């Protein structure tokens, strides 16, 4: 239902923009609406893209939890899209997309967004009821699953019970339908049963798993559940067998080229934004503390090569971050620098790193060399994250809160390996959308 609500929302955007454009060209003014006759069709496609990005970025249709929040979010999303396309037309001196279409679409979409949000809310409730999880494993294995399911699951679910593997088996000669695992799953009305490695190795548990399938209950290994429901690869599963998958950027040349082309486009747009921001940041620096405009720091990139990542300076001029992690509410950060960090505008100079090929828009977070050495020694297969270009944003950044100690690196590595396993343009755009959503809703560091 939630996926259907999302498709309906995007379909409504297309219908509203194209429909109002056609109506305007036929009933109100010329030229005709045609991709061969004018550039109006191209502007319509751009407006559709802007509206989709703003809607997704603000969390529509899934995130609003109340009718009031859905109304406010819908109005902001529709108006933001109209304002963005109006500013773009003003800057380019091209107003082929009429105000009737721009603002008429915004008015039409508000009730449509509300309807889609209501459909997603109904789907969210049914998803939560459907995915009732019984874990066959230890309470220690179930505990991190509970945390991850509360934080930001890819599919909503709740753990309703934990069954120890040594109590889940059925003695030989007994029918699987009467087994303790089957009975416990039925008692709890479980819809998903998750097996840890010990349970997987127990033949009587596997026999009961077949019975569970016949009753419509899904059975997943621990690794399969974390992949589909949490969007991560469990650290315990980072064995050589779990690394037998293609990395898109390495093994699919077409994807690698398309990804680089997208990076260049984003990089050029970022450089335009950088030029526009420089006067504003210069004034802010004069007030907050005079110093260099740009801050550079050594990071490790693709293939283990070092490069200098660029940011707008956010700390006091005398502050140094060499060998020291930036902390939450770091006293070295100036008030203006705090604004730059919160809005992520401090990262705009990285557009130059993207154009140079040091960075991609999406990829694992680039770390400082001394952290790479530390994590390589402590974490299995850590170096494999350097098979691809690091990114300004990435799956680990949108799934896990900011942090830089070894435990944080261990947790993020599980998300980064999931990204390597599923790497593709669709996932990259999904990550970009979630990043925009985080920025617009005040998330991130």
N, C-alpha and C positions, 0 to 999 in steps of 0.2 A: 504493500500500500504506500509506503514512504517513497519507494522508487517511482511508483506510478504518479504520486503527487509531484515529484520533482520533474518528471517528463511532462506532466500537464502544465506545470508552471512555465517551463521553457517553450512548450508548444504555444501557450497563450501569448507569450512575448512575441513570437514570430507572427502569429495571426494578427495581433493588435497593430504591430508596426507596418506589416505589409498591407493589411486591410485598410488602415487609415491612409496610407500612402496612395493606394490605388483609388480610393474614394476621393481624395483631394485632387488627384490629377484629372479625374474624369468629371467631377462635379463642381470644382472650385477654380482650378487654375491649370494652365499648361506649364511645362511640357508633359507629354504622356509618361507614365511610369514604365520605363523600359531600361534594361541594362545596356541596350545597344544605343539608345537615343540620348541618354544623359548619365550623369554620375549619381543620380538620385538613388538608384538601386544599390550602389556601393555604400552610400551614406546610410541607407536602411540596414544593410548588413552590419555596418559598424555600430549603429545604434542598438541593434539586437545583441551584439556581443557585449556592449557596455552594460545593458540592462541585465544580461545573464550574470556578468561578473559581479555587479553590485548586489543583485539578489542573493547569489551564492555567498558573497563576502559577508553579508549581514545575517547569514544563517537561515535564509528562506529555502524551502518551506519547513525544515525540520526543527530548528532550534527554539523558536518562540514557544514558551510553555503556557502562557495565558492569552486570553482573547485581547486584553489591553496591550500586552507586549507585541502580539502579532499585528495589531493595528498600527502601532507606532513604527514598527520595523517595516511594514509594507509601505507606509507613507514615505519614510526616509529612503527606502530602496528606489521607489519610483521617481521621487523628486531628484535624488542624487544622479540617477541615470540621465534624466532630462537636463540637469545642470551641466554634467560632464560633456554631453554631446553639443550643448549650446556653446560652451566655452571652446570646444574644438573647432566648431564652425566659425566662431568669432576670430580665433587665432589664425585660421587658414583663409579667412575672408570669403568663405564659400558657405552659402546658406541654402543649398539645394534641398535640404530637409526642412520643410516649413514648420513654423511654430505650431500650426494646427496638428501636425503629426507628432511633434515632440511632446507637447504638453497634453494633447488629447490622449496619446498612448499612456502617459503617466496617470491620468485620471482613470482611464479604463482599467489599468493594471492593479490599482489599489484593491478593489473588491476581489479581483481574480487572485491576487496574492493571499488575501484572507481566506478564500475558499481552499486554496492549495494547502495553506497552513493547517486548516481544520482537517483536511484529508490526511495530512502527515501526522497530526496528533492522534487521530484514530488508529493509524497504522502503527504508531509508536506504542500505544497501549496494547495492541494485539501482539506486537513483537515481544514486548516484555512478558506477556502471558505465555507466549509460545515457547520461548527459550528458557526453560527451567532445567538447570544443569545439575546432574549428579556426578561427582568426581570420585572415581575409584583410585584412591591414592592416600597419601598421608595428609594430615591437617596442615603440615608445613608446606606441602606442594599446593594445597588449595588456597592458602592465605594470599600469596601474590596474585593469584587469579582474581580473587575478590577485589583487591586493590585496583587492578587494571580494569576490571569490568565497571568499577565506579568512576574511574578517571575519564577515559575517552574510548569506549569500545567501538569497533566497526559495526558490530551487531549488538543490540541490547539484549542482555541476559542476566540471570541471577543464579548463584549457586544455592541450591535448596538442600543439598546434603552431601556428606562425605562418607565413603565406605572404604574401610581398609582392605587392601588386596587379599590378605590372608583370610578374611571373612567373606569374601565375594565368591570364592570358588564353590563348586558343587561336587560332592563325592561321586566317584564312578558308579555308573548304573542308575543314577537318579535322573529323571527327565529334566532337561534344561528349563522347561517352563516353571518348574518348582524351585529353581535356584534362588539363592539369597539376593543376587544382583537383580534378577528380574523382579522379584517380589518387592525389593526396596524401590526400584524405579517406578513400579506401578503405584506403590503407596504414596510416593512423593509427587506423582503425576509429572514425572520428569519427561522432557522431550529430547534432551541431549545427554548422553553418557560419555564421560571423558575418561580414558584409560591411561594410567601412567605406565612406564616401561615394565614394572613388575607385573602388573595386571595383564599387559599384552602377552607376556611369556607364559601365562597360565592357560592351559588348554581348556579347562572347564569354564573359565571366564569367557573365552572366545566362543565356546559353544552357546553360552547364554547370550552373547552378543548377537548371534544369528537369530535367537528367539526375540530379542529386542527389536531387531529390524522387522520381523514379521508383525510386530505390534505397532509399527510406525514410529519407533523411537530411534533417533539417529545415534550412531556410535562413532566417536572420533578419538584418535590418539591425542596425547597432550600436545604434540607438535602441530597436528592438524587443527586443533581447537585454537591455539594461540595464533596461528597463521590467519584463519578465517574470521575469528571473532575479535582478535586484538591487534592484528596487523604487525606482528613481530615474530621473530624466530627465537625460541627459548635458548638461553645460553647453554644449557645442558645438551642441546641438540646440535651445537656447533661442532660436529664431528666431520670427518672427511666425507662421509656418505651424504651429509646434509648440504655439502658444498657442490654437489654434482648438479649444477643448474647453469643455464646461460646467463651471462650479464649483458644486458641489452647494448650498452655502450661499447662493449668489447667484441661481442659475437655477432651483432646485427649492424652491418655497415650502414644500411639505409637509415636506421634509427639514429645512429651516431651523427650522420650528416644532417638529418632534419633537426636534431637537438641543437647542433651547432648553429644552424641557420636561425632557429628561434632565439638562441642566446644572443646572436648578433643584433637581431631586431630589438630585443629588449635592451641590449647594451646601448644602442643608438638612442632609443627613447630615454634611457637613463642619463645619458650625457647631456641631452637637451634639458632634462630636469635639473641636472647638476649646475649647468650654466645659469638657469633661472634662480636657483637657490643660493648661489654664491653671495650676492649682495645681502640677502637676508641673514645668512650665517655670519658674514663679516660684521654686521651691526650687532648681532647677538654676542659675538665674541668680544667686541669692544665693551659691552656692558658687563658680561660675565667674567671676563679675565682675558687680557690680551695675550696672544700667543700664536703659534702656527695654526693655519686654517685646517690643514690636512694632517692626520696622524697615520703613520705607517707602522706595521708590525709584521714580523716574519712568520709565515705559516707554511705548512707542508701540503703540497698539492698532489696532482696526479703523478704516479710513478715515484713518489717520495721526493720529488723536486721541491725546493723551497722557493717561495715568492713573497713579495711584500704586499700585504693587503692594505687597502686604503680606506680611511673613514674620515668623516669630519671629527675634529677633536672635540671631546666632551668633558675632559678632565682639566683640572688646574694645570697651567703651563709647566709647573715644576714637578708634577706628578709623573711617575713612571710605572709601567705595568710589566716591566721585564721580569719574568719568572714569578709573577704574582697574578692570581686570579681576580677578576673584577667581581666584587661581591654585590649582593642585593643591598640597595641603599648605601652604596659606597660613598664615603664622605669626600673622596677626591673628585667626584662628579659635580660639575657646576649646575646650578638651577637650569640654565639654558641647555646644558648638555643633557640633563635629565629629560627635558622635553624632546630633544633630538633622538634620544634612545627610545623613549616611550613611543614616539611616532615612527621610529625606524628610519628617519631621514638621515641619521648619521651614516647609514650604509649606502647612500646614493653614490658616493665616489667609487664604489666597487664596480660601477658600470664600466670603468676603465679596465679593471681586472677581467671583467667578462669579455670585453672586446679583445684584450690581449690573449685570451685563452687560459688565464690562470684559474678562473672561476667559471662555473656554469650557473644558470639561474637556480637549478635544482640539483642537489647532490649532498653527500655527507658534509658535515660542518668541518671546515679546515681548522686544525689545531696547531698550537705552537710546537716547535721542534722538541722541546724538553718534555712536553706532555706526551708527544708521540712515542718518544723513547720509553717513558714510564709505562704507558698503556700497552706498548708492544710486548714488554717483558711480562706484564701481569695478565693480559687478556688473550685468549686463543684467537688466532687468525685476524688480529687487529689490522695487520698490514693490508689485508684484502680490500679494505675500504678505499685504499689509494689506487685501485684499478681504474677508477673513474675520476673525473674532475670533481673537486669539492664544490659546494653550492652556497649561494647567498641564503637560500632556505632549503629545507629538506624534510623528509618524512619524520626523522627523529625530532627535529625542531618543532613540528606541529603536533607531535604526539606526546612529547615529554617536556616537563618544565625545565627552565634554564638551570644549569649547574655544570661544574667542571672538575669535581673530584673523581676518584677512581670508581666509586659506586655509580655515580651518574654516567660515566663513560661506559661502564659495564651494561647499564640499562639501555643507553642509546645505541650501543653496538647491536643489540638485538633488533631494534627498529631499522638500523642501517642495512643489516643483512637482509631483512625483509624487502627493503627497497631494491637492493641489488637483484634479488630473486624475481621481483615483479616489475622491473624497470621498463617504462614505456612512455610514449607521449601522453597517453590518457592519464596515467598516474602523475606525470609531471604537472599537467594542467590542474589536476585535482589538488596537488600540493600547493600550487600557486594560489588557487582559489581559497584554500584553507588559510594560507598566510595572509591574504587580503582580509579575510574574515577576522583573523586574530588582531590585525592592526586596527580595523574599523571598530572592533568591540573592546579595544583596550587590552588585548592579550599580549603575550610575548614578554620579553624582559623589560 
